[in-house]
Amino acid sequence: MLILRLLRSALAESVRTGALRVTFANGEAFEVGDGSGAPVAVRFTDARAPWALLFDPELRTGELFTDGRLVMDEGSVYDFLHLVLRHGEEARVSVWIQALDRLREGLVRLSRGNDARRARANVTHHYDLDDRLYALFLDPEWQYSCAYFEHPGQDLAQAQVAKMRHIAGKLRLGGGERVLDIGCGWGGMACYLAQTAGAGEVLGVTLSDEQIRGARERAASRGLDDRVSFELQDYRAAPGQFDRIVSVGMFEHVGRAHYGAFFRTCRERLAPDGVMLLHTIGVSDGPSLTNPWITRYIFPGGHLPALSEIVTAVERAGLMITDVEVLRLHYAETLKAWRSAFMARRAQAVSLLGERFCRMWEYYLSMSETAFRCEGVVVYQLQLCRRVDAAPITRDYMAAAEERLRAAPAR
């Protein structure tokens, strides 16, 4: 069978170690790998599915799994993805896949990008699903971004508080500063900055109806209404100037065409002696196309930037990069914790959004984790200023601030 020979050859390029068994709808099968480790077995449920996987694996693998046309007989879809991708740097990329990537790259560049209307629609697509879904796997502070694991074995809740503490240390808070939180999520960061880190006033902006509702409820429940506010507003429309700006897990949604506008807006909103902290997913191997399955089904309009793309836009906007940190496997561990919690409560997720959605969500969490473990996806934290003297010239103050915050009571 031709497809069997072609697919076996393609998978053998990637699966150098481990044991993978692939079974076709007619019962024919093949195995690749050296037979080591726990076996992984996948099965196609129709004759067209393997052709789809062969010719467009980045897009079709997720579609096939979501539609139930690619099923797991042994192991999980995470096990399958990790097995195929962990030797990705050694695998030869076919001429066809390279051409397909170039075509997609051209189409992305021709798109209109994320103007304010489209940005709102893109946010709604993902973040306004149902807060009961996010309650199944997020930590108590509802931090839907990379945690900061200070030591092995630290649980997710502790690591998310550590992330907020780590960011607050870089923001140099404690003097009643006015803060803008761009992409504030469900308000956990904004509340932490006011309640624990010493910010005087925090304005959080988001385009999600579900998030704005949750953020306002969080601030009210902690008695922070007079110091923390939230607006359903595009970042480009936020008024005034701020002593500090923080943006966590939002820049991925801006889109390459709008990087210049984003950083120009930040410069205009940042006080001359102010400090900004940008926390964003990115790629470590240069500008590239973001996974097409993710941008079609999970984060439409999104793009994972290379550091070079960020730096160019920052420089052109008249901002200065005063500190850079690369968080590597922290997000892989975060996603592992989310996936574990989601799968433990999968039945509840099915009752909320259905079986097909849950297969899609399992694939999203699994594929994202493998991207951080195997494909050079990282998190960048950049401290930005307008003036050269806006931040101390050594990094000691960051660690000192984190230690103070570790023992700080809520204000």
SULDA-V271868 format. One record per residue. PHI is phi as a letter, one per 40 degrees, with the letter a starting at -180 (999 if undefined). BURIAL is 1 if it has 9 or more other C-alpha atoms within 8 Angstrom, else 0. D_FIRST is the distance of its C-alpha to the first C-alpha in Angstrom with 2 decimals. Layout:
phi: {PHI | PHI}
burial: {BURIAL | BURIAL}
d_first: {D_FIRST | D_FIRST}
//
This chain:
phi: {999 | c | c | c | c | c | c | c | c | c | c | c | c | c | c | c | b | g | b | b | b | b | b | c | c | c | g | c | a | a | b | b | h | c | g | c | g | c | c | b | b | b | a | c | b | a | c | c | d | c | c | c | c | c | c | a | c | c | c | c | d | c | c | c | c | c | c | g | c | b | b | c | c | a | g | b | c | c | d | c | c | c | c | c | c | c | b | d | c | c | c | c | c | c | c | c | c | c | c | c | c | c | c | c | c | c | c | c | c | c | c | c | g | c | c | d | c | c | d | c | c | c | c | d | d | b | c | b | c | a | d | c | c | c | c | c | b | c | c | d | c | f | c | c | a | d | c | b | c | c | a | d | g | c | c | c | d | c | c | c | c | c | c | c | c | c | c | c | c | c | c | f | c | h | b | g | c | c | b | b | b | c | g | c | g | c | g | c | c | d | c | c | c | c | c | b | c | g | c | c | a | b | b | b | b | a | b | b | c | c | c | c | c | c | c | c | c | c | c | c | c | b | g | b | d | c | b | b | b | b | b | c | a | c | d | c | b | c | c | g | b | b | c | b | b | b | a | b | g | b | c | c | c | c | g | d | c | b | c | c | c | c | c | c | c | c | c | c | c | c | c | d | b | c | b | b | b | b | b | a | c | a | b | c | b | g | d | a | c | c | d | c | c | c | c | c | b | b | b | c | g | c | a | c | c | c | d | c | c | c | d | d | c | c | c | c | c | g | b | b | c | b | a | b | b | b | c | c | c | d | c | d | c | c | c | c | c | c | c | c | c | c | c | c | b | d | c | c | c | c | c | c | b | g | c | c | d | c | c | c | c | c | c | d | c | c | c | c | c | c | c | c | c | b | b | g | c | b | b | b | b | b | c | b | a | c | b | c | b | c | b | d | c | b | c | d | c | c | c | c | c | c | c | c | c | c | b | c | c | c | c}
burial: {0 | 0 | 0 | 1 | 0 | 1 | 1 | 1 | 0 | 1 | 1 | 1 | 1 | 1 | 1 | 1 | 1 | 1 | 1 | 1 | 1 | 1 | 1 | 1 | 1 | 0 | 0 | 0 | 1 | 1 | 1 | 1 | 1 | 0 | 1 | 1 | 0 | 0 | 1 | 1 | 1 | 1 | 1 | 1 | 1 | 0 | 1 | 0 | 1 | 1 | 1 | 1 | 1 | 1 | 0 | 1 | 1 | 1 | 1 | 1 | 1 | 1 | 1 | 1 | 1 | 1 | 1 | 1 | 1 | 1 | 1 | 1 | 0 | 0 | 1 | 0 | 1 | 1 | 1 | 1 | 1 | 1 | 1 | 1 | 1 | 1 | 1 | 1 | 0 | 0 | 0 | 0 | 0 | 0 | 0 | 0 | 1 | 1 | 0 | 0 | 1 | 0 | 0 | 1 | 1 | 0 | 0 | 0 | 0 | 0 | 0 | 0 | 1 | 1 | 0 | 0 | 0 | 1 | 1 | 1 | 0 | 1 | 1 | 1 | 1 | 1 | 1 | 1 | 0 | 0 | 0 | 0 | 1 | 1 | 0 | 1 | 1 | 1 | 1 | 0 | 0 | 1 | 1 | 0 | 0 | 1 | 1 | 1 | 1 | 0 | 0 | 0 | 0 | 1 | 0 | 1 | 1 | 0 | 1 | 1 | 1 | 1 | 1 | 1 | 1 | 1 | 1 | 1 | 1 | 1 | 1 | 1 | 1 | 0 | 0 | 1 | 1 | 1 | 1 | 1 | 1 | 1 | 1 | 1 | 1 | 1 | 1 | 1 | 1 | 1 | 1 | 1 | 1 | 1 | 1 | 1 | 1 | 1 | 1 | 1 | 1 | 1 | 1 | 1 | 1 | 1 | 1 | 1 | 1 | 1 | 1 | 1 | 1 | 1 | 1 | 1 | 0 | 1 | 1 | 1 | 0 | 0 | 0 | 1 | 0 | 0 | 1 | 1 | 1 | 1 | 1 | 1 | 1 | 1 | 1 | 0 | 0 | 0 | 0 | 0 | 0 | 1 | 1 | 1 | 1 | 1 | 1 | 1 | 1 | 1 | 1 | 1 | 1 | 1 | 1 | 0 | 0 | 1 | 1 | 1 | 0 | 1 | 1 | 1 | 1 | 1 | 1 | 0 | 1 | 1 | 1 | 0 | 1 | 1 | 1 | 1 | 1 | 1 | 1 | 1 | 1 | 1 | 1 | 1 | 0 | 0 | 1 | 0 | 1 | 1 | 0 | 1 | 1 | 1 | 1 | 0 | 0 | 1 | 1 | 1 | 1 | 1 | 1 | 1 | 1 | 1 | 1 | 1 | 1 | 1 | 1 | 0 | 1 | 1 | 1 | 0 | 1 | 1 | 1 | 1 | 1 | 1 | 0 | 1 | 0 | 0 | 1 | 1 | 1 | 1 | 1 | 1 | 1 | 1 | 1 | 1 | 1 | 1 | 1 | 0 | 1 | 1 | 0 | 0 | 1 | 1 | 0 | 0 | 1 | 1 | 0 | 0 | 0 | 1 | 0 | 1 | 1 | 1 | 1 | 1 | 0 | 1 | 1 | 1 | 1 | 1 | 1 | 1 | 1 | 1 | 1 | 1 | 1 | 1 | 1 | 1 | 1 | 1 | 1 | 1 | 1 | 1 | 1 | 1 | 1 | 1 | 0 | 0 | 0 | 1 | 0 | 0 | 0 | 0 | 0 | 0 | 1 | 1 | 1 | 1 | 1 | 1 | 0 | 0 | 1 | 0 | 0 | 0 | 0 | 0 | 0}
d_first: {0.00 | 3.81 | 5.72 | 5.44 | 6.63 | 8.95 | 10.36 | 10.94 | 12.71 | 14.71 | 15.82 | 16.75 | 19.20 | 21.01 | 20.79 | 22.90 | 24.71 | 24.29 | 21.56 | 18.74 | 16.22 | 13.57 | 12.50 | 10.45 | 12.36 | 10.79 | 11.81 | 8.88 | 10.38 | 11.25 | 14.73 | 16.55 | 20.30 | 22.99 | 23.38 | 26.75 | 28.25 | 27.54 | 23.92 | 22.18 | 19.40 | 17.84 | 15.95 | 14.61 | 16.29 | 14.53 | 11.34 | 13.11 | 14.37 | 11.76 | 11.95 | 15.68 | 15.84 | 14.12 | 16.43 | 19.60 | 19.71 | 23.52 | 23.97 | 20.97 | 20.86 | 24.31 | 23.71 | 20.73 | 22.82 | 25.89 | 24.31 | 22.89 | 19.24 | 18.74 | 20.76 | 22.06 | 21.83 | 23.74 | 25.95 | 26.88 | 25.40 | 27.96 | 26.61 | 23.09 | 24.56 | 26.92 | 24.31 | 22.22 | 25.36 | 27.84 | 26.80 | 26.29 | 28.94 | 27.09 | 23.68 | 23.07 | 22.95 | 20.72 | 22.65 | 21.03 | 22.26 | 25.62 | 25.98 | 25.21 | 27.87 | 30.34 | 29.90 | 30.55 | 33.48 | 34.98 | 34.72 | 36.43 | 39.23 | 39.79 | 40.13 | 43.62 | 43.49 | 45.27 | 48.61 | 50.70 | 49.31 | 45.65 | 46.36 | 47.85 | 44.84 | 42.44 | 44.58 | 44.80 | 41.01 | 40.77 | 44.23 | 45.54 | 42.88 | 45.15 | 47.35 | 46.60 | 43.04 | 44.38 | 46.92 | 44.16 | 43.26 | 45.85 | 48.89 | 52.39 | 53.10 | 49.94 | 48.87 | 45.49 | 45.08 | 44.69 | 47.02 | 48.89 | 48.48 | 51.62 | 50.68 | 47.86 | 47.89 | 49.70 | 48.73 | 47.50 | 50.85 | 52.76 | 50.29 | 50.60 | 54.38 | 54.08 | 52.09 | 54.90 | 57.49 | 55.71 | 55.66 | 59.24 | 60.37 | 59.02 | 60.73 | 64.16 | 65.39 | 68.55 | 71.08 | 70.43 | 68.03 | 66.57 | 62.76 | 60.04 | 56.73 | 54.06 | 51.22 | 53.19 | 50.65 | 52.41 | 55.46 | 55.21 | 55.70 | 58.57 | 60.34 | 59.94 | 61.39 | 64.42 | 64.95 | 64.37 | 64.11 | 67.27 | 66.20 | 68.90 | 66.92 | 63.18 | 61.55 | 57.89 | 55.89 | 52.57 | 50.89 | 49.72 | 51.84 | 50.62 | 51.37 | 54.81 | 55.79 | 54.74 | 56.37 | 59.67 | 59.71 | 59.10 | 61.97 | 64.28 | 63.62 | 64.69 | 67.75 | 66.47 | 66.98 | 69.75 | 67.72 | 64.07 | 62.94 | 59.66 | 58.94 | 56.07 | 56.06 | 54.00 | 54.84 | 56.12 | 58.82 | 60.18 | 63.93 | 66.27 | 66.02 | 64.99 | 65.89 | 62.38 | 58.94 | 55.92 | 52.39 | 49.73 | 46.10 | 46.96 | 46.46 | 42.66 | 43.23 | 45.59 | 43.06 | 43.45 | 45.49 | 48.14 | 48.63 | 51.80 | 53.23 | 52.47 | 54.35 | 57.15 | 57.68 | 57.76 | 60.31 | 62.48 | 62.39 | 63.01 | 66.67 | 67.79 | 68.02 | 65.02 | 61.84 | 58.29 | 55.33 | 51.81 | 49.00 | 45.54 | 41.91 | 40.80 | 38.46 | 39.58 | 37.63 | 39.05 | 38.51 | 34.98 | 33.12 | 33.33 | 30.12 | 29.25 | 28.36 | 31.79 | 33.66 | 32.12 | 32.41 | 34.91 | 37.31 | 37.39 | 39.41 | 39.09 | 38.67 | 38.81 | 41.29 | 41.53 | 44.99 | 45.72 | 45.24 | 47.66 | 50.20 | 50.38 | 51.09 | 53.62 | 55.50 | 55.72 | 57.09 | 59.93 | 58.96 | 59.02 | 56.47 | 58.63 | 56.08 | 52.30 | 50.42 | 46.70 | 45.50 | 42.16 | 40.82 | 43.35 | 41.07 | 38.17 | 40.61 | 41.84 | 38.40 | 37.74 | 40.97 | 40.14 | 36.70 | 38.28 | 41.01 | 38.75 | 36.43 | 39.55 | 40.76 | 37.49 | 38.82 | 41.70 | 39.46 | 37.46 | 40.80 | 41.76 | 38.72 | 35.98 | 32.71 | 30.60 | 33.19 | 33.18 | 29.46 | 30.05 | 33.09 | 31.43 | 28.75 | 31.61 | 33.64 | 30.76 | 29.44 | 33.04 | 33.84 | 30.94 | 32.07 | 35.49 | 34.24 | 31.55 | 31.86 | 35.52 | 36.74 | 40.39 | 43.57 | 46.45 | 50.05 | 52.36 | 56.11 | 57.58 | 61.22 | 63.38 | 65.99 | 65.73 | 68.11 | 66.56 | 64.95 | 66.33 | 65.47 | 64.05 | 61.45 | 63.76 | 64.71 | 61.19 | 61.16 | 64.78 | 64.04 | 61.15 | 63.49 | 66.11 | 63.60 | 62.34 | 65.82 | 66.74 | 67.71 | 66.74 | 69.39}
//
